[in-house]
Amino acid sequence: MNWTPIGETGSDLAVDDQTVYRLSTDHQTITRWTGHGTERTTIDTPATALTATG
């Protein structure tokens, strides 16, 4: 199996049935993977943890 990087490491990750969310290591930014390479969109700031459902 070959893994494809989709972004940098984070302090927390959450996955739902459509995408991957990442909380930055400094807890200041939540990003959503766009589905293209390592592109991410900032969706919220700051947070202490992530949870996804669905």
Secondary structure as the mmCIF struct_conf table of DSSP 4:
data_model
#
loop_
_struct_conf.conf_type_id
_struct_conf.id
_struct_conf.beg_label_comp_id
_struct_conf.beg_label_asym_id
_struct_conf.beg_label_seq_id
_struct_conf.end_label_comp_id
_struct_conf.end_label_asym_id
_struct_conf.end_label_seq_id
BEND BEND1 GLY A 7 GLY A 7
BEND BEND2 SER A 11 SER A 11
STRN STRN1 ASP A 12 VAL A 15
BEND BEND3 ASP A 17 GLN A 18
STRN STRN2 VAL A 20 LEU A 23
TURN_TY1_P TURN_TY1_P1 THR A 25 ASP A 26
BEND BEND4 HIS A 27 HIS A 27
STRN STRN3 ILE A 30 TRP A 33
BEND BEND5 GLY A 35 HIS A 36
TURN_TY1_P TURN_TY1_P2 GLY A 37 THR A 38
STRN STRN4 ARG A 40 ASP A 44
BEND BEND6 THR A 48 THR A 48
#
